[in-house]
């Protein structure tokens, strides 16, 4: 399994070779994906911005997520993850965006959204894709797994074009 720095280096090489940029929209990771990307020197060549939209208000103000969408589906949902990714891509003017929203724990879980539930969305030139995952472990483990999956998912989509 590759490390986070390995995934970032591969993603950077792919985006740079295409002259493309990416952005992140993060809730449960609080900027960890953007932090991993900007840990790599020269990231300004392929990384445009990271938006931490931890609160529902931030999701609405920064990413254009409809308050009605949040009220209907909840902040941790496929609909909100897709809206976050699409909003990040559109508002940032980038080719690619990844969004994550989830329950990292240890509190906040529910029967239908237990701790470790994370919704991912990737907004791409060909449209958006989403996926739900359930990660085990403590808060740090859930957040680490989320960063890994978000980066791997983006890398897979970039290299499949």
Backbone bond lengths (Angstrom), bond angles and torsions (degrees), N, CA, C in turn:
res aa  C-N    CA-C-N  psi(-1)  N-CA   C-N-CA  omega(-1)  CA-C   N-CA-C  phi
1 X - - - 1.455 - - 1.535 108.99 -
2 X 1.325 117.17 129.53 1.466 119.29 -179.68 1.527 111.64 -70.07
3 X 1.308 115.60 157.05 1.464 120.80 176.29 1.530 109.02 -85.65
4 X 1.312 115.51 167.55 1.465 119.86 177.12 1.532 110.50 -58.98
5 X 1.346 120.16 -47.57 1.470 118.70 177.82 1.534 113.16 -59.71
6 X 1.334 117.19 -35.53 1.466 119.76 177.31 1.530 110.80 -63.75
7 X 1.330 116.52 -45.49 1.463 120.43 178.90 1.528 110.72 -61.05
8 X 1.323 116.40 -42.80 1.463 120.55 -179.56 1.523 110.39 -63.52
9 X 1.322 117.93 -43.30 1.464 120.56 179.41 1.522 111.34 -62.04
10 X 1.318 116.95 -42.23 1.464 120.69 178.70 1.527 110.97 -66.08
11 X 1.323 116.26 -43.18 1.463 121.05 178.59 1.528 109.98 -62.83
12 X 1.313 116.77 -45.01 1.471 121.19 179.04 1.522 110.86 -58.47
13 X 1.316 117.29 -45.92 1.465 120.96 -179.21 1.525 111.09 -61.25
14 X 1.324 115.93 -42.91 1.471 120.14 -179.43 1.528 111.22 -65.46
15 X 1.321 116.85 -47.26 1.463 119.77 -178.41 1.528 111.18 -66.10
16 X 1.328 116.99 -43.19 1.466 120.48 179.46 1.520 111.09 -62.22
17 X 1.323 117.26 -40.95 1.469 119.75 -178.64 1.530 111.75 -64.53
18 X 1.326 116.89 -23.48 1.458 122.08 179.76 1.532 112.30 -98.39
19 X 1.323 117.11 -7.18 1.460 120.58 -175.88 1.514 112.11 66.74
20 X 1.338 116.25 34.78 1.461 121.08 -176.49 1.527 111.43 -113.75
21 X 1.338 114.09 160.88 1.459 121.80 -177.80 1.525 110.40 -123.78
22 X 1.334 114.96 159.55 1.464 121.58 178.53 1.514 110.63 -133.19
23 X 1.330 114.18 164.27 1.462 122.16 174.92 1.525 108.17 -142.69
24 X 1.323 115.41 161.24 1.465 120.85 176.57 1.524 109.48 -122.73
25 X 1.334 114.92 150.14 1.461 122.71 172.20 1.529 104.71 -130.30
26 X 1.322 116.20 110.00 1.458 120.39 -170.29 1.514 112.17 -122.77
27 X 1.318 114.03 136.82 1.451 120.61 172.38 1.532 108.12 -112.90
28 X 1.315 117.94 -78.55 1.472 121.17 -172.56 1.529 113.93 -64.82
29 X 1.315 118.51 -19.79 1.468 120.47 179.58 1.526 112.23 -93.07
30 X 1.307 118.01 -10.35 1.455 121.15 172.94 1.518 115.75 55.81
31 X 1.320 118.31 28.88 1.457 120.95 178.41 1.519 114.79 101.83
32 X 1.320 117.49 3.46 1.466 119.72 -178.20 1.527 113.45 -65.64
33 X 1.330 117.49 -32.38 1.468 119.75 178.39 1.528 108.94 -68.39
34 X 1.324 116.09 -47.72 1.467 119.65 177.30 1.522 110.64 -60.48
35 X 1.325 116.63 -40.28 1.458 120.59 178.81 1.519 111.95 -61.79
36 X 1.332 116.13 -41.26 1.465 119.95 178.07 1.523 110.58 -63.88
37 X 1.321 116.41 -39.73 1.467 120.15 179.68 1.522 111.17 -66.71
38 X 1.311 116.90 -44.19 1.461 119.81 -175.89 1.522 112.93 -82.16
39 X 1.331 117.88 -4.19 1.466 120.38 170.60 1.529 110.51 -65.93
40 X 1.325 116.91 -24.47 1.454 121.69 -179.14 1.521 109.56 -84.55
41 X 1.315 116.41 124.22 1.457 121.16 178.19 1.526 110.18 -59.25
42 X 1.310 116.48 139.27 1.459 121.17 -179.86 1.509 113.99 84.69
43 X 1.322 117.22 10.76 1.465 120.35 -176.01 1.527 112.90 -64.02
44 X 1.318 117.65 -19.13 1.467 118.74 179.24 1.528 111.87 -65.94
45 X 1.332 117.57 -12.72 1.464 121.18 176.50 1.525 112.52 -73.48
46 X 1.337 117.59 -19.32 1.469 120.40 -174.56 1.526 113.65 -141.57
47 X 1.324 117.71 -9.94 1.469 122.01 -179.56 1.519 108.87 -112.68
48 X 1.336 116.50 116.54 1.464 121.77 -176.85 1.524 112.59 -84.89
49 X 1.344 116.28 -52.03 1.467 119.11 -177.34 1.522 111.33 -169.02
50 X 1.331 113.27 160.81 1.450 121.84 173.32 1.517 108.69 -124.92
51 X 1.314 115.71 131.10 1.455 121.60 -179.73 1.525 108.86 -113.80
52 X 1.318 116.11 118.45 1.460 120.47 176.10 1.517 106.88 -94.82
53 X 1.307 114.76 111.78 1.468 120.90 -177.71 1.524 107.85 -119.28
54 X 1.308 114.40 70.97 1.458 120.98 -173.82 1.527 111.71 -71.86
55 X 1.317 116.69 -39.95 1.460 119.95 -179.10 1.525 110.36 -92.28
56 X 1.320 115.50 162.31 1.465 119.82 175.21 1.523 110.74 -62.79
57 X 1.311 116.71 -38.57 1.463 121.21 178.02 1.528 110.71 -59.67
58 X 1.312 117.08 -42.52 1.468 120.45 178.79 1.525 111.02 -65.62
59 X 1.331 117.00 -38.85 1.470 119.76 177.55 1.522 110.30 -59.38
60 X 1.316 116.45 -39.16 1.458 121.37 -179.78 1.528 111.26 -73.25
61 X 1.329 116.86 -50.08 1.460 120.76 -175.36 1.526 113.05 -70.01
62 X 1.323 117.81 -44.55 1.464 121.01 -174.82 1.522 113.70 -83.58
63 X 1.331 116.14 -33.86 1.461 119.82 -170.82 1.520 114.20 -116.44
64 X 1.308 117.26 -7.51 1.461 120.50 179.13 1.518 114.37 77.38
65 X 1.335 117.10 19.84 1.461 119.89 177.55 1.526 108.35 -70.55
66 X 1.305 115.98 128.76 1.468 120.97 -178.49 1.526 110.68 -66.27
67 X 1.335 117.17 132.61 1.468 119.47 174.81 1.531 111.83 -58.28
68 X 1.331 116.98 -32.49 1.466 120.77 178.33 1.528 110.98 -65.59
69 X 1.327 116.46 -36.84 1.465 121.09 178.18 1.532 109.99 -63.61
70 X 1.317 115.84 -43.30 1.468 120.84 178.57 1.525 109.95 -65.69
71 X 1.331 117.09 -43.79 1.470 120.90 -179.62 1.529 111.51 -63.74
72 X 1.309 116.76 -37.64 1.470 121.41 -177.22 1.523 112.52 -76.39
73 X 1.341 116.73 -44.74 1.468 120.94 -171.83 1.527 114.16 -106.55
74 X 1.326 117.54 -18.89 1.454 121.67 -174.64 1.514 110.04 90.20
75 X 1.332 115.81 155.00 1.466 120.47 -178.33 1.522 111.91 -64.54
76 X 1.327 116.79 -31.47 1.463 121.19 179.16 1.528 107.00 -98.55
77 X 1.326 114.67 87.88 1.462 120.22 -176.89 1.518 109.87 -157.65
78 X 1.318 114.38 162.09 1.458 119.90 177.24 1.522 110.84 -61.75
79 X 1.322 116.93 -45.36 1.457 120.69 -177.09 1.524 111.86 -59.86
80 X 1.321 116.91 -42.76 1.464 120.27 -179.01 1.530 110.51 -71.82
81 X 1.315 118.17 -40.46 1.469 120.11 177.71 1.528 110.70 -59.45
82 X 1.329 116.11 -44.95 1.480 119.50 178.63 1.529 111.15 -62.81
83 X 1.312 116.72 -44.06 1.466 120.09 179.69 1.525 110.79 -63.57
84 X 1.319 117.22 -37.48 1.463 120.89 177.32 1.527 110.82 -63.12
85 X 1.327 117.24 -48.15 1.469 120.89 -178.30 1.530 110.61 -64.76
86 X 1.328 116.33 -44.76 1.461 120.05 -179.65 1.532 110.93 -65.41
87 X 1.331 116.31 -39.26 1.460 120.20 177.35 1.516 111.96 -65.27
88 X 1.323 116.89 -40.90 1.474 120.41 178.68 1.521 110.53 -64.55
89 X 1.323 116.90 -43.21 1.468 120.05 -179.23 1.526 110.61 -64.62
90 X 1.320 115.65 -47.02 1.465 120.13 -177.64 1.527 111.98 -66.91
91 X 1.318 117.14 -48.74 1.463 120.94 -175.40 1.525 113.09 -72.74
92 X 1.340 116.58 -22.76 1.459 120.18 179.55 1.525 112.28 -93.48
93 X 1.317 116.91 -15.52 1.451 120.42 -178.73 1.520 113.20 67.29
94 X 1.347 115.63 35.46 1.466 120.31 -177.87 1.524 110.57 -107.71
95 X 1.320 114.48 170.13 1.457 121.01 178.27 1.524 111.83 -80.87
96 X 1.317 116.70 -34.15 1.460 122.77 -171.52 1.519 110.33 -134.19
97 X 1.337 116.02 142.50 1.466 120.30 173.29 1.517 108.64 -145.05
98 X 1.319 115.06 145.96 1.461 121.21 174.97 1.522 107.56 -123.52
99 X 1.325 115.84 140.58 1.462 121.24 178.33 1.518 109.61 -130.82
100 X 1.321 115.08 145.47 1.462 121.05 176.17 1.519 109.36 -136.02
101 X 1.327 115.23 139.71 1.458 121.91 174.30 1.523 106.97 -146.95
102 X 1.322 116.33 129.65 1.450 117.94 -174.92 1.514 113.49 -166.17
103 X 1.326 113.16 -172.89 1.463 122.30 179.45 1.526 107.27 -116.05
104 X 1.325 116.24 98.48 1.466 120.55 -176.79 1.527 112.40 -81.75
105 X 1.316 117.67 -20.22 1.462 121.52 176.69 1.514 113.36 85.66
106 X 1.298 117.65 -175.75 1.459 125.10 2.48 1.530 113.71 -77.03
107 X 1.358 117.72 -16.14 1.460 119.86 176.85 1.523 109.92 -97.66
108 X 1.328 115.16 172.63 1.444 120.69 171.35 1.511 115.71 99.81
109 X 1.307 117.88 -8.58 1.450 119.38 -179.65 1.517 112.55 -75.42
110 X 1.321 114.86 162.37 1.462 122.20 176.06 1.521 107.61 -143.54
111 X 1.329 118.92 169.12 1.464 119.78 -179.90 1.536 113.64 -56.28
112 X 1.340 116.87 -38.79 1.467 118.22 -179.25 1.521 113.11 -89.43
113 X 1.338 117.64 -14.49 1.468 122.28 177.06 1.531 108.50 -137.50
114 X 1.343 115.56 74.04 1.465 118.30 -177.73 1.529 111.75 -68.62
115 X 1.320 115.89 162.13 1.457 120.95 175.02 1.525 108.22 -52.40
116 X 1.304 116.06 134.23 1.463 122.49 -177.31 1.513 113.68 101.28
117 X 1.349 117.28 -7.59 1.468 121.11 177.61 1.520 108.95 -75.22
118 X 1.325 115.63 127.47 1.468 120.90 177.58 1.521 108.74 -137.58
119 X 1.320 115.19 131.89 1.464 121.91 171.47 1.516 108.02 -100.98
120 X 1.315 116.01 132.58 1.456 124.33 177.74 1.517 108.46 -113.98
121 X 1.317 116.34 147.59 1.459 120.83 170.26 1.517 108.32 -144.72
122 X 1.311 114.43 142.15 1.459 122.03 177.44 1.517 107.32 -123.53
123 X 1.327 116.98 121.59 1.459 121.66 175.72 1.522 106.82 -98.65
124 X 1.326 115.28 122.25 1.456 121.79 -172.87 1.529 109.83 -125.20
125 X 1.324 117.08 170.41 1.466 118.61 175.44 1.534 112.79 -59.63
126 X 1.324 117.36 -21.58 1.470 121.59 -178.46 1.532 113.23 -99.21
127 X 1.321 117.90 5.42 1.464 120.36 -178.70 1.521 110.85 123.70
128 X 1.322 116.25 -172.88 1.458 119.45 -178.16 1.526 110.94 -112.09
129 X 1.315 114.13 152.94 1.458 123.18 -179.22 1.519 107.43 -133.85
130 X 1.304 116.94 147.84 1.463 119.76 179.87 1.522 110.35 -137.78
131 X 1.318 113.61 162.43 1.465 120.03 -178.19 1.529 109.19 -160.38
132 X 1.314 115.60 142.25 1.466 121.49 176.97 1.516 108.57 -107.34
133 X 1.316 116.30 138.05 1.459 122.00 176.22 1.519 109.19 -132.39
134 X 1.314 114.75 153.84 1.462 121.61 173.89 1.520 106.81 -123.84
135 X 1.335 116.06 112.87 1.454 122.12 -178.51 1.524 109.88 -103.05
136 X 1.305 115.81 146.16 1.464 121.14 177.76 1.513 110.18 -100.47
137 X 1.328 114.48 160.31 1.452 120.20 176.22 1.512 111.74 113.12
138 X 1.328 114.17 -175.84 1.464 120.27 -179.74 1.531 110.39 -78.82
139 X 1.309 116.14 -178.48 1.470 121.83 -177.26 1.523 111.99 -54.69
140 X 1.320 116.91 -45.75 1.467 120.42 -179.30 1.527 110.99 -62.94
141 X 1.331 116.88 -40.52 1.469 120.49 -179.71 1.529 111.31 -66.53
142 X 1.325 117.22 -41.40 1.468 121.04 179.08 1.524 109.61 -64.04
143 X 1.308 116.90 -44.05 1.467 120.15 -178.82 1.529 111.06 -66.99
144 X 1.313 117.67 -40.86 1.467 121.19 177.88 1.532 110.48 -62.17
145 X 1.314 116.31 -47.21 1.465 120.26 179.36 1.525 110.96 -62.41
146 X 1.314 117.04 -34.93 1.456 121.51 178.68 1.527 110.82 -65.63
147 X 1.322 117.10 -45.44 1.469 120.89 177.77 1.524 110.04 -59.53
148 X 1.332 116.44 -46.94 1.473 120.78 179.84 1.520 111.19 -58.23
149 X 1.328 116.83 -48.87 1.459 120.66 -175.94 1.537 111.32 -67.96
150 X 1.313 117.03 -37.70 1.467 120.67 178.77 1.524 110.63 -62.81
151 X 1.329 116.60 -46.13 1.461 120.70 -179.69 1.525 111.54 -68.07
152 X 1.330 116.68 -43.65 1.463 119.80 179.06 1.525 110.67 -62.96
153 X 1.315 116.57 -41.59 1.455 120.31 178.80 1.517 112.39 -63.02
154 X 1.320 116.61 -39.69 1.457 119.76 178.37 1.524 110.52 -68.85
155 X 1.323 116.47 -45.10 1.462 120.41 178.17 1.534 111.28 -57.84
156 X 1.309 116.83 -44.16 1.469 120.92 178.39 1.520 111.05 -59.31
157 X 1.315 116.78 -42.71 1.462 119.90 -178.22 1.533 111.64 -71.50
158 X 1.319 117.55 -39.83 1.467 120.20 178.90 1.530 110.62 -63.93
159 X 1.327 117.22 -42.25 1.462 119.91 -176.18 1.518 113.27 -78.47
160 X 1.321 117.75 -11.68 1.459 119.61 -179.92 1.530 113.03 -91.15
161 X 1.316 115.96 -0.32 1.476 120.01 -179.47 1.525 109.18 -87.06
